[in-house]
């Protein structure tokens, strides 16, 4: 230790006490002690002065005086120490590195000097010591110091085992690829600084893990399987039993650690990669193949669990008979709140997006088959108005659920998974082979004949599309509303509009309503757009194109419609294909007023 370092340590000692004892048992500094004194300190040699003389000198000194009492001998036994009363209200000083560090770290126990000597490799780095100081408290014991030194080497966020393990395990993943046999630099540093044994003692104390030849790989397997076993309803598969940590009280800490790792926004990616690697090495998909979804409902440890649950739910939905759909919905909701299918994490993981889409498809399929069961006898309408009302009040859900199922299944396709193939085929068969023909047959019966809808194309209170301007636009303008905006979308089906309205109404400050009109015949874009314009008559121009005319003016192009609208102080908008009104292929209307 340099002289400057000793002087600095003495200065620190005198910052809190006016009297400091220095017993230099080896006499190493007996000839140089005077040169080591900080400014303003008076030196008294205990070996050369009688105890009474020292006492008198100290008692007669001014309150601001400070003294270093130096001896080249060991500290005397208390029974024969004539200066014991002074020693008890003073401070002791040692000039070895461990003692200086004891002072620097603010530790109160002198018994830690020997322990600090054993940690000389770690403590010789000023950077490591500075980082250690942030966490040390005066009453720390040897185990506390070792834990905090390990945390420094691991660059953990906090000096706790969970933070240390998080760093060590995360370092096993590089560029998204997990290597269970890798040796992270932090682990190499722990071993090089003689802290490996302390690490395994800490792991045993907190998680109950003990092995004749412990490794990070084995510890990871034990922690993950233990967490899995604690969340499986019933007994854990026997093939995994030898990986389970036996001490239930301490094994709970393993589950707490795993839950924190999964939810850590910086490190959950490493959890996903490592848990997937462990699951594959365990052959987990085969191990849990026979477990029902209910027994796995609370388990979030492995992605394979999610796939097993999806497989089981899919099979039960397809089987149909006896399936408790409410139970299935509860299971789906629970899994969506978990880790693997959580939409909040979908932006960072293609797997999460695909799993979330699986549950979207399953939930929609559950509702589809429930609805089909309700109408198993088919459809029948007393008249066209009853048919239109029935579609608006519930039958549109077949179209809506069919779209939702296929949209969700499309989100799974890029993964190459076959989880939803059979379900998709069943839905297609039910939709195209049952719903569409059944609805078409029932609808045809109210369209045809002398009293059918086609004979007059008017029913009940429904607005016909050519009356749209008078009924919807002028009604708002006459009510004092200054502007009316209408968005035209040729492929915007009623079921999609219903979903959009629900989403809009689910947001604050917005309110939407959905109504329908009876479209024009024939139903195609040019005639449909013309019928939405203000007009008294609609006709075809006798030319090769059969251009549509409103009030004898051709309105086939945007420019022609703009010229027609200018008479009414209105303009179409090119980018959004907007008019002050709109029609869709299914006769749907989406309008907003300002």
N, C-alpha and C positions, 0 to 999 in steps of 0.2 A: 504494500500500500504506500502511495506517495505521501510525502510530508504535507503537501497541500491538502490531500484528502483527509488526513488526520486532523489538521487544523480546522477544516470545514466541519468535521464531525464534532469536534470540541465546541465549536461555536454553536452548533445545534443544541448540544447538551446544556450549555449555559443560557440558552434562550428561555429555559423554563426553571432553572435552578441557579442559585448563587454559589452553591458549594457542590463540587464534583470530586468523587473519589476515583483514582485510577490505580489499580493494582496490576502492575506489569510483572507477573510472577517470574518471567524469564529475564527480566532486566534488559530487555531488548532496546528500550528507549531511555535508559537511565542517564546517558550522556547527552542526549539530544532533546530531552523533554522541554527544556527551557526555550529551544528554538521553535517548538511546535505550538507554543501558547498563543491564543488569540490576543488581540490588543486589549489591554485593561485588565488582564487576569493575573493574579498574584499566585506564585508557586510556593507550596509548603511541602518539604520532604518529610513524610511520616517516619521514615527510618532514622532520621537525624534529630528529630525534635521530640521531647517528652510530650505525652498526651495532654498533661495539664497546661503546658505552654501553648499548645495548639488551641485548646479550648479557650484560654484567656484571650489569645489573639483574635479568634473568631468572634468572641463576645464583645470585644472592644472595637471591632471594625464598624465602619459606617454602614448604613443600610444598603448603600449602592455598591459596596465592595463585593468582589467575586474571587473565589479561591479554588485552585486546583490542588487537591491533596494527593500527592504521588507517592507510591511505594513500589519497590522492586521485589516485594514479597507477596505471597498469596493473601487473600482476605482472611483475617483471623477468625477463630471460633467466636461466636457471639458471647459466650460466657467469659472470655478473656479480652473482649474488645472494649477498651476504655473510651472509645469514640462512638460507641453504638448509638447513643442518642442522636448524635450529629448525623451518623450514617443513615439513620432511618428517615431523616428529613432532607436528605440530599439525593444525589443521583450518581450511579456508577457508570464508569466509562471503560470500554475495552477497545483496543486498537487493531484487532484482527478484522478481516473482511466481513465475516459473519456478523460480528457485533455491530460494525458500522451499518450494515444492511438492516440489521434489527432496528437500529435507530431510524434509518431512513424510511423504512416501511411503517414505522409507528407501532411496532409490535410490543406488547407489554411483557411477554414471558421470556425471561433469559434462557429458559430451557430450549428454546428454539434455535439457539446458536449452533448447536451440533447439527440440527436438521438442515439449517441453511448452508453449513459447510458441505453436506452431502449433495446439495443442489448447486454446487459451484459452477457446473457447466451452464446451467440455465442463467444463473445470476451474473455471469461475466459479461452478458450483453446489456448495455445501458438501455437500448430500446425496449428489450423485454422487461427489464426492471421498471421502467417508466410506465409501461402498460399494466404491469402487475400492481403498481401503487394505486391505480384507480379503484381496485377492487378489495384491497387488503383493509381489514378492520383490526383494531388493537387486540381483540380477544381471539383472533384466529389461532387454531391449533395446526399441527403439522398436516393433517389431512385436508384442512381447508386451504392451506397454502398450495399443496400439491394440485388440488382441484383447480385452483385459479391459475397456476402455472400451465396446466394442461389446456385450460381455456385460452390462455394467451397464445400458446403454440398452435392451437386449432383456429385461432382468430374467431372465436365464438362471440356472439352478440352479448351473452351474459355468462358469468362463470358458473354455469350449471351443467349437469350431465346432458340434459336435453339439447342445449345449445352446442355442446361439444360433439355429440353424436350426429346432430344435424349437419355440421360441417364435414365430419369424417365420411359419413355415408354419401352426402351430396358429391363429394370429390371422387366417388367411384363411377360417376357418370361424366363422360366427356363427349360433347357434341351430340347429346341425346342418346348415346350408346352406353349401356351399363356393362361394367367389367367387375364382377364380384371378386376377382382375384387381384385386382389392382392394389397398389400400396400408395395411398395418398401421401403427399409431402408432409402434411401435418402429422400423420402417423409416424413417418420416418423421424421427424423432429422429436416426437414424444419418446420414441425408443432411444434416440441419440442422447437425450438429456436425462436418461435413467428414470423416466417417469412411467414406463409401461406397466410395471407392477402396481403402481398407485392407481393407474387407470382401471385395471381389472378389479382391484379392490373396490373402487368407487362403483363400478358396474354391478358387482355382486351386492354391495350395500343397498343400492337403489332399485335394482331389478331382479335380484336373486339369481343372476346368471353366474355359473361356475363351471369350469371345464379344466381338465388336466392340460390341455393345449389350446387355450382360447384364441379365437381369431375374429376379426371383424365380420368375415363372411358368415361364420357360424352364429355370431351374435345377431346379425341381421335376420337370418332364417328364424331364430328363436323368437325374436321380437315380433315379426310379422305373423308367424303361425300362432303365437300366444294371443295376439290381438284378434285374429280370426276365430280362435277357439272360444274366446270370451263373448263373442257376439253371435255365435251360431246357436240357434234354439235346439235343445237336446244335446246329445253327446257329439263331440268332434270326431270326424272320421279317424278310425284307428291307425291309418297309414301315417297320420301326422302327429300322433300322440308323443313320440319321443322328442319332438321339437318344442313341446310346451314347457314353459318355465313353471316349476312346481309350486313355488311360494306364491300363493294367491294374492296376498296383501301387496307384495312387492311387484308381482307381475302386472298389477293394475297400473303401475307407473309406465310399463311398456305400452299399454293402450293409450295412456295420456300422451306419451311422446309421439306415437304414430298419428294420433288425431291432430296434434299440433303440426306435425310435418306435412300431413295432407293439406292442411288449410293455410300453410305458409305461402304467401303469394310469390316469394322469391324462389322457394325450394320445392314446391309441389311437383314440378316437372321431373326432378330427380327421383321423387317418391314413385311417380308413375312408372318411370323406366326400371327402377330397381324391383318394385313389387311385381312387375310383369316378368322380369327375368327370373325371380324366385319362383313365381307361379309355374313358369314353364319347366324349371328344373324339378319342381315337386310333382309335375304331371297333374296339376290341380284340376284341370277340366274333367279328367277321368275320375278323380277322387270324389268330386261333388256331383257327378252326373245324375245320381239317384236322389239328390236332395230336393225337396219341394221348395217353391219360392218363399213360403211362409217361414221356413226354418232359416233362411238366409236374409230375411227382410231387414235386419239391423246390421248386417255385416258390410263394411265398406273397405275391407283390407285389400282385396284383389279385384282387378277388372274382370277376371274370369267369373266371379260371382255374379256380376251384372249380366253377363252373357247367359249364364245358367238361368237366372230369373226370367230374362226375356224369352228364352227357349221354352221354359215351363208355362209362362203366361200365354205365349203364342199357341202352344199345344192345347191349352184349356179353352182358349177362345175359339179355336177351330172345332174342337170337339163339341162345344156348345152345351150339350145336355148336362144339366146339373151344375154348371159353372156359376159361381156367385160373382156376378159382375161388380157389385159394390165392393167386395173384398179385393177384386182385381184393381179397381180404381184406387183403393186405399194403398195397395202395394206400389202402384205406379207413382202416386203422389209422394210416398216415402222415399222411393229411389230418386225421384227428381230433386228432392231436398238434400240428397247425399253428395258424394264427391264425384263419382264417375259420369253421371248424366246431368250434372248441374249446368244449366244454360249460362250461368254467370262466368263459367270457365270455358265456354265453347269457343270463344275467340282465339284461345291459345292452343287448342287441341282438336285435331280432326277426329280422334277417337271419341272425345266427349260429345262433339257435334253429332256423330253417328249414333251413339248410344241414346242421346236425348231424342233424336229422330225416331229411334226404335220405339221408345215409350209413346211418342206422339202418335205413331202408327197403331200401336196396340190400343191406346185409349180410344182413338177414332174407330177402330175395328170393333171394339166392345160396344160402342154406341150404335154402330151400323147393324150388327147382328141383333141387338136388342130391338131396334126399330123394325128390322125385318120380321122378327118374331111377332111383333104387334100387328103386322099387316100380312101375315102368312096366307090369309085367305084371298089376297089380291086386293084390287081397288075397284070401287064402283061409285059413280057420281050420278046424282039425280038429274043434273043439268050442268051446263058449262060453268055457270057461276059457282056452283058447289065444287066443281073440279078445281077452278082457279083459287077458290078460298082454301080448299084442302091443301093445295100445293104451298100457298103462302103460310099456312098455319103449321105445317110440319113436314110435308113430303119433300120440300126442298132440301131437308137434312140428308136425304140419300145422296143427292148430288154433292152437297157440301162435304160430307164425310168421305165420299169416294175421292174427291179432290184432295182432301187433307191426308188420307192414307197414302195416295200415290206420291204426293209431294214429300211426305216424310220418308217413304221408301226410297225415293230418288236421292235423298240425303245420305242414305246408307250405302247405296250402290258403289260409290267410289272406293269404299274400303274392301270390296270383294267379299264381304260377308254374305252368307246364304241364310241368315236368320229369318228374313221376312219373305223369302221366295214363295213358300207354300201359302202363307197368309195372303200375299198379293194375288196369287192365282185364285184363291177362294173368293176374295172380294170381287175380282173381275168377273168370275162366274156368276156371283150373286147379283152384281150390278147389271152386267150386259146380258146375262142369260135369264134373269128374273125381273128385276125392277124395271128396266127400260121396256121390255115387251109387255109387261103387265100394265104399266102406266100408259103406254101407247095404245093398248087395246081399250082400256077404260076411257081414254080421252077421245079416241075415234068415235065411240058410241054417242058422245054428246056433240060431236062436230057434224056428223053426217045426218041426212034425213031432212024432211021438210021443216022440222022444228029445230034442227041443229044450229049450232053457232055459225056455221059457214053460210047459212041461209040469210043471216041478217048482220052478222059481225057486230053485235052489240049485246051487252049483258049487264043487267043490274045498274049499279051506280059507278061502274068502271068507266074511267075516262078513255076515250079512244085517242090514239096518238095524234091524229090531225088536229085535235082540240087542245093539244098541249099548251100552245101559246096563250090562248084565251083563259084556260083554266088555271094554269100555274104561273105564267109570267105576268100577265096583265093583272091577275088577282093581287100579286105582291105590289106591283107598281101603283095600282089604285089605292092600296092600303097605306101608301106614303113611303114605301121603301124605295130608296133612290137607285139602287143597283141590284141586279140579279145576275148571278153567274151560273152557267150550266156547263158541265163537262160531259163530252160525248165519248163513249167507249164502246166500240162495236162488239167486244167479246166479254163484257162485264156481266156475268150471270147473276141472277137474283140471289143465289146462295152466297156468292162472294160479296155482294152488296150488303146482305144481312150481317155478315161477319164484320165488314168494315164499319157499319153503323154501330155495332156493339163495341168495337174498339174506340171509336170516336166518343161514344157516350161514357166510356170508361175513363176518359181524361177530363180533367177539370177545365171549366170555362167553355166547354163545347157541348152542343146538343144537336143530335141528328135524328131524322125520322125517315122511314122507308115506306114508300107506296109504289104501286104498279099501275101500268096502263095496258090497254089492249093495243097491240102493235098494228102496223099496216100490212095489208096483203097486196102484192107479194112482199115478203119480208126480205129486203136487201138494202144496202147502205144508202144508195143514191135517193131512193124513194123515202127511206126513213128520215134522212137528214132534211129533205125538202118538207116533209110533213111537220117538222118541228118549228119551221119558220112561221112568222106571221103571214096569214094568207086567207083568202076567201075561197079560192078554187085551186085544185091540183089537177094537172093534166100531163099527157105525154106529147112531146113535139113529134110530128110525123116526119122523122128522118131515120137514117140508118142506125143511129145510136139510141133512138127513143129517149131523148133528153127529157128530164122531168122539169115541169114549169110550175111556178107558183104565181098565181094571178097573171098568167100569160108571159111571165118573165122566166127565161131559162136559169136554173140555179144549180147547175151540175158542178161548177168549179168554185173554188174559194173566192175568186174575184167576182164571179156572178152573184154568189150569196152575199158578199160584202156590199155590192151595189144595191141589192134588194133590201138589206138590213139598214142601209143608210137612210131609207125613207122613214125608219122608225127610231132614228138616233141610236142605233146599235151597231156594233162591229164584231166580227169573228176574230179569234186569236189563233194565229197559225201554229205556234209551237205546241200548244196543248190541244189543238183541234177543238177549241172551245167556241160555243155559241152562247147566247143567253139561255140555252136550253139543251137537253141531251136525250138520246135514245140508245138502247143497247139491243143486241140481237134477241135477248129474252124479254124485251119490252120493259126493261128496268130504267128507272130514272134516278139520277143522282144530281141534286141541285142544292146550291147554297144561296142564301140571301144576305144582303148587307144593308 
